Amino acid sequence: MRTVTEAVDGGSRSYHHGDLRSALVGAAVARVEEVGAENLSLRAVAAQVGVSPSAAYHHFADKDALLGEVAAEGLQRLVIAVSAQVAEIPAGSLEAARMRFRAAGEAYVAFALSHPQLFRVAFSPYCLDSPSTPKSDDGSVPVLTELLNDLVATGGIHPRVREDSEDVFVATLHGLATLALQGMISAERVPELLTKIEQMFGVTN
């Protein structure tokens, strides 16, 4: 298997071809969370991982290419966070379906507030350019499709409301999260506004 070996502090560090790429992305994610995308340097990330700039450039043509992978990783982490919180509530009843809908909203906003820099990059043009951007064949996010279908099945929302509601739900949550990040909506108001979103969808009584 192809390897990349670099001397580090008089020693040696060896990476498989794919391992170095993953290490660079992981270090870049941490760096973006710390200082923001605008202050990311491919050379600094290479130094942090312990390889030469030329080794890093073997995997990423420039900083923008690396940020594309950071953006895709951020979006993947958001999906995982939402999926994990929804999965804590077993489906099967109307009350559970409503709770899962609320859990998705809470997890989405919580991720944005906990990882502001990564959240911003995840919804930037960098993510659109990345071949690693996570999505299903039809462009949907499985966890949202599942919880919305569950709401229809349990009578939580009307089937007419269900059509294309993933995009509406994400757009609404994204607006709420972005406004909260910008300080235009206080974190204390998030639960109240999530209730309003539920009312818009007809989820609440």
C-alpha positions in Angstrom: 0.0 0.0 0.0 1.2 3.5 -0.8 2.7 5.3 2.2 3.9 8.8 3.0 6.7 9.0 5.5 8.0 12.3 7.0 10.8 13.0 9.4 9.6 14.6 12.6 11.9 15.9 15.3 14.6 13.4 14.3 12.2 10.5 14.3 9.8 9.1 11.7 6.1 9.2 11.3 4.4 6.9 8.7 0.9 7.3 7.2 -1.0 5.1 4.9 -2.1 7.1 1.9 -5.7 7.5 3.2 -4.6 8.0 6.8 -2.7 11.2 6.2 -5.6 12.7 4.4 -7.9 11.9 7.3 -5.4 13.2 9.8 -5.1 16.5 7.9 -8.9 16.9 7.8 -9.2 16.2 11.5 -6.5 18.7 12.3 -8.1 21.3 10.0 -11.5 20.8 11.7 -9.9 21.4 15.1 -8.1 24.5 13.8 -11.3 25.9 12.2 -13.2 25.5 15.4 -10.4 27.3 17.2 -9.6 30.2 14.9 -12.2 30.2 12.0 -11.9 29.3 8.4 -10.4 32.6 7.4 -7.3 31.9 9.6 -6.8 28.3 8.4 -3.4 27.6 6.8 -2.6 24.3 5.0 1.0 24.6 6.0 0.1 25.1 9.6 -2.2 22.0 9.5 0.6 20.0 7.9 3.0 21.1 10.7 0.4 20.2 13.3 0.1 16.7 11.9 3.8 16.4 11.6 4.4 16.2 7.9 5.9 18.6 5.3 3.8 21.0 3.3 4.5 19.0 0.2 2.9 15.9 1.7 -0.2 17.9 2.5 -0.3 19.4 -1.0 -0.2 15.9 -2.3 -3.7 15.4 -0.9 -5.1 19.0 -1.2 -4.3 21.4 -4.0 -4.8 24.4 -1.7 -6.6 25.7 1.4 -10.0 25.8 -0.4 -9.8 22.1 -1.2 -9.1 21.3 2.5 -11.9 23.6 3.6 -14.2 21.6 1.3 -13.5 18.5 3.3 -13.8 20.4 6.6 -17.2 21.6 5.5 -18.4 18.1 4.6 -17.1 16.8 7.9 -19.0 19.6 9.7 -22.2 18.7 7.9 -21.7 15.0 8.7 -21.2 15.8 12.4 -24.4 17.8 12.4 -26.4 15.0 10.9 -24.9 12.6 13.4 -25.8 14.9 16.3 -29.4 15.3 15.2 -29.7 11.5 14.4 -28.4 10.6 17.9 -30.8 12.8 19.7 -33.8 11.7 17.7 -32.8 8.0 18.2 -33.1 8.4 21.9 -36.9 8.5 21.5 -38.4 5.3 20.2 -40.9 5.8 17.4 -44.4 4.4 17.4 -46.8 6.9 18.9 -48.1 10.4 18.2 -46.5 11.8 21.3 -43.1 10.1 20.4 -43.3 11.6 16.9 -43.8 15.0 18.3 -41.0 14.6 20.8 -38.7 13.4 18.0 -39.6 16.5 15.9 -38.7 18.7 18.8 -35.5 16.8 19.5 -34.3 17.3 15.9 -34.8 21.0 16.3 -33.0 21.2 19.6 -30.1 19.2 18.4 -29.7 21.3 15.2 -29.6 24.6 17.1 -27.5 23.2 19.9 -24.9 22.0 17.4 -24.7 25.4 15.8 -24.3 27.2 19.1 -21.7 24.7 20.3 -19.7 24.6 17.1 -20.2 28.0 15.5 -17.2 28.1 13.2 -17.7 24.6 11.9 -21.4 25.2 11.4 -20.6 28.3 9.3 -18.2 26.4 7.1 -20.6 23.5 6.8 -23.1 25.8 5.1 -20.7 27.7 3.0 -19.8 27.3 -0.7 -16.9 25.1 0.3 -19.3 22.3 1.2 -20.9 22.6 -2.3 -17.6 22.0 -3.9 -16.7 19.0 -1.8 -17.1 15.5 -3.3 -17.5 14.2 0.3 -20.6 16.2 1.1 -23.0 13.7 2.8 -26.3 13.1 1.2 -28.6 10.3 0.1 -29.4 9.6 -3.6 -32.4 11.9 -3.6 -30.6 14.6 -1.6 -32.6 14.0 1.6 -31.3 13.5 5.1 -32.6 10.1 6.4 -33.3 11.1 10.0 -35.6 14.0 8.8 -37.4 11.8 6.3 -38.0 9.2 9.0 -39.3 11.5 11.6 -41.6 13.4 9.2 -42.9 10.1 7.8 -43.5 9.0 11.4 -45.6 12.2 12.0 -47.8 11.4 9.0 -48.2 7.8 10.1 -49.3 8.8 13.6 -51.5 11.6 12.5 -49.2 14.3 13.7 -49.2 16.2 10.4 -51.4 16.1 7.3 -50.0 14.3 4.3 -50.3 17.5 2.2 -48.0 19.2 4.7 -45.5 16.4 4.4 -44.5 17.1 0.8 -41.0 18.7 0.5 -41.2 19.5 4.2 -37.5 18.4 4.8 -36.3 21.5 3.0 -38.8 23.7 4.8 -37.9 22.3 8.2 -34.1 22.6 7.6 -34.5 26.2 6.2 -36.5 27.2 9.2 -34.1 25.6 11.7 -31.1 27.1 9.9 -32.6 30.6 10.1 -33.2 30.2 13.8 -29.7 28.8 14.4 -28.1 31.5 12.4 -29.9 34.3 14.1 -29.1 32.8 17.5 -25.4 32.7 16.4 -25.5 36.3 15.4 -27.0 37.3 18.7 -30.2 38.5 17.1 -32.2 35.9 19.0 -31.2 35.0 22.6 -30.6 31.3 23.4 -33.4 31.6 26.0 -35.9 32.2 23.2 -35.0 29.1 21.2 -37.5 26.7 23.0 -40.3 29.2 22.5 -39.5 29.6 18.8 -39.2 25.8 18.3 -42.7 25.6 19.6 -43.8 28.2 17.0 -42.1 26.1 14.3 -44.1 23.0 15.5 -47.3 25.0 15.3 -46.4 26.1 11.8 -46.1 22.5 10.8 -49.3 21.5 12.7 -47.3 19.2 14.9 -48.8 20.5 18.2 -52.4 20.2 19.3 
